[in-house]
Amino acid sequence: MSDEHAQNDATLDANAHEGTTPESDREVGVSAAGAEAAGARETGETGETGETAQAGEAPTSRTHPMSRGLSRRGMFALFGGGVAGAAIGAAGTAAMMGATGQDAAHDPSLSYPFYGAHQAGIITPAQDRMHFAAFDVAADLSREELIELLQDWTYAASRITQGLEVSVSGAFGGDPYMPPDDTGEAVGISPAGLTVTFGFGRSLFVTAAGEDRFGLMAQMPDDFTDMPKMKNDFIDRDQSDGDICIQACSNDPQVAVHAIRNLTRIAFGRAQLRWSQLGFGRTSSTSTAQHTPRNLFGQKDGTMNLHAEEPELIDEHVWIASPEGADSAWAVGGSYLVARRINMTIEVWDGVQLGEQERVTGRDKRDGAPLSGGTEFSEPDFTAVGEDGQLMIDERSHVARVHPSNNDGIRMLRRGYNFVDGNDAQGRLNAGLFFIAFVNKPERFAKVHQNMARDDLFIEYLKTTSSSVFLVPPGMRDGEFAGQQLFDA
Ligand code: HEM
């Protein structure tokens, strides 16, 4: 641990403001985000209550992230050095929010609990926008410093998901001679359903050279395997993997971008952005209350997805229940996030006849019903034969290849987004689907994908350019940080 750390382990705001800020304005306590959002913002109170971490207290994994605020190093990252300015309470945020115009298309006040048995952003109703980022942790970071980074991220995430700024002094309340803690672009439009979900890559546990860099190797579940290469994989490794991923989803694109931007800032010097992806237009429903959206092929996508209202199926297919490996029990309640950036040959697809497009998918393009008949939510009948004596659903159609009945009953929770990242020199869109699926074992996903990749009719129109697997640790209680179970194991 650096001298700077040894001497300064106290709260971000409380520490930085020592001697300059009245006690009542310090950032403290029990559920800072929740209390501020629900209490202070509504009542206009600026004082907060609760416990504050003491200066000089060692940063253990049990330190209460809500009471400690950002670490000194986190503050240093935001300011580029120096000290923090005076704090304002949440009422300042509320006043700014009230003064700012609101997007009528979404409810900016929609918020989901940050704490719980599982992390938010998995079975949460899929929001419309996503900013996904993968980080590499600095090579010289110690285990204690990694914990501190996770505490800082947890602290900030617990606030922004409730519509607060990343710290008490936030975007406008700091020292006018210092850069603000918060970049400010989400004020007045946040949280808009924001969820922030953390995941750990294999490289956090063990490097490619077999190094146990943070003393976590023994805790890595044996079933945390890499994704095998699939047909039509053109994987750019620089745009894949990473030590830690953060998935930020919101109904407002600016709120999702603000989350990744500010979490990246807080990590300055400790973790570096490795790759990131913006997504618009969810390509699945994760709640039966949501309508089925369409992907960039114009198809209804997400019809047969797992939904939050099916807890038994979610338990069976999504949450890690019995991880393999002696010291891996900490992962129970977590999940594996599989992320694949799948480029779609849009212009080729657009020249394909409607009937062929439907044969490729195995579903009617207008209403999403299986070609064997019925309505959108009817079960496909893979044995049904048409008047021409042919199977009504082609055996190589996407639906046939990935359906659980053809994959030992394996299901997954899909949570992907459309993307368009400009175009190439020939005027073709660089577009596709940033596919995200949550499963309780990477190999179960791989099995379905291999069945798809071998000869799914879809494959002709797809090229996968990025592929990653992250272990999303279980959820946390107020006072814990993301992944604490792993460090306590
Ligand atoms: C750009 C790539 C992809 C597109 C455009 C796409 C599109 C679709 C569509 C239109 C459906 C039918 C509606 C629905 O049930 O949601 C579907 C279903 C499904 N897809 Fe994909 N998909 C893609 C990639 C993948 C990948 C990589 C996998 C993972 C192996 C996958 C797994 C599934 C599953 C499990 C279903 C539900 C099948 C069922 O239960 O009937 N898809 N997909």
Residues whose N, C-alpha, C, O or C-beta is under 5 A from the ligand:
A	BS01	HEM	N295 Q299 K300 D301 G302 T303 M304 N305 I342 V399 V402 H403 P404 L433 F445 V448 H449 M452
